[in-house]
Amino acid sequence: MTELYRDNAMSEKARKLANSGRVEALGNGVYNVIGDHGTYTVGVDYTGKISCNCQGFLSKGRCSHAEAVALLARNRRPR
């Protein structure tokens, strides 16, 4: 599987999570994201750095849960 395909698949999964209401803002930069294999906690610190407690993020530093939160944050930002 190529890197580009994985990136596109992750982005598509993140869009689906964000658009399906499976991301819940808890306040203070903390979100619950209901993924396909469990519910994960995603945090956004004061610098905008995002982290997730799922195994994928812990091993690769990226995941669809964190990307879904980033998409929602980007869409809420005033332009």
C-alpha positions as CSV (number, residue, x, y, z in Angstrom):
1,M,0.0,0.0,0.0
2,T,1.5,3.3,-1.0
3,E,1.9,6.3,1.4
4,L,-0.4,8.4,-0.7
5,Y,-3.2,5.8,-0.6
6,R,-2.9,5.6,3.2
7,D,-3.0,9.4,3.5
8,N,-6.1,9.5,1.3
9,A,-7.8,6.7,3.2
10,M,-7.1,8.4,6.6
11,S,-8.4,11.7,5.3
12,E,-11.6,10.1,4.1
13,K,-12.1,8.3,7.4
14,A,-11.5,11.6,9.2
15,R,-14.1,13.4,7.1
16,K,-16.6,10.7,7.8
17,L,-16.0,10.9,11.5
18,A,-16.3,14.7,11.5
19,N,-19.4,14.7,9.3
20,S,-21.2,12.0,11.2
21,G,-21.3,13.7,14.6
22,R,-18.9,11.2,16.1
23,V,-16.7,14.0,17.5
24,E,-17.9,15.6,20.8
25,A,-16.2,18.7,22.2
26,L,-15.9,18.4,26.0
27,G,-14.3,21.8,26.5
28,N,-10.8,23.1,27.2
29,G,-9.4,21.5,24.0
30,V,-10.6,18.0,24.8
31,Y,-12.7,15.9,22.5
32,N,-14.2,12.4,22.5
33,V,-14.1,10.7,19.1
34,I,-16.1,7.6,18.6
35,G,-14.0,5.5,16.2
36,D,-14.7,2.2,14.6
37,H,-12.9,0.3,17.4
38,G,-13.6,2.4,20.5
39,T,-13.9,5.9,21.9
40,Y,-10.7,8.0,22.0
41,T,-9.7,11.2,23.7
42,V,-8.2,13.8,21.5
43,G,-6.5,16.9,23.0
44,V,-5.5,20.2,21.4
45,D,-3.0,22.2,23.5
46,Y,-2.6,26.0,23.5
47,T,-0.2,25.9,20.6
48,G,-2.7,23.9,18.4
49,K,-0.8,20.6,18.7
50,I,-3.1,17.7,18.6
51,S,-2.7,14.3,20.3
52,C,-4.8,11.2,20.5
53,N,-4.7,8.2,22.9
54,C,-5.3,5.6,20.2
55,Q,-2.7,3.0,19.3
56,G,-2.2,4.4,15.8
57,F,-1.4,7.9,17.0
58,L,0.9,6.5,19.8
59,S,2.9,4.6,17.2
60,K,2.8,6.8,14.1
61,G,1.9,10.3,15.5
62,R,-1.1,10.5,13.2
63,C,-4.6,9.1,13.1
64,S,-8.1,9.8,11.7
65,H,-9.4,10.8,15.1
66,A,-6.9,13.6,15.4
67,E,-7.4,14.6,11.8
68,A,-11.2,14.8,12.3
69,V,-10.8,17.2,15.2
70,A,-8.4,19.3,13.1
71,L,-11.0,19.4,10.3
72,L,-13.7,20.6,12.7
73,A,-11.4,23.2,14.2
74,R,-10.4,24.5,10.8
75,N,-14.1,24.7,9.7
76,R,-15.0,26.7,12.9
77,R,-12.2,29.2,12.6
78,P,-13.3,32.6,11.3
79,R,-12.1,33.5,7.9
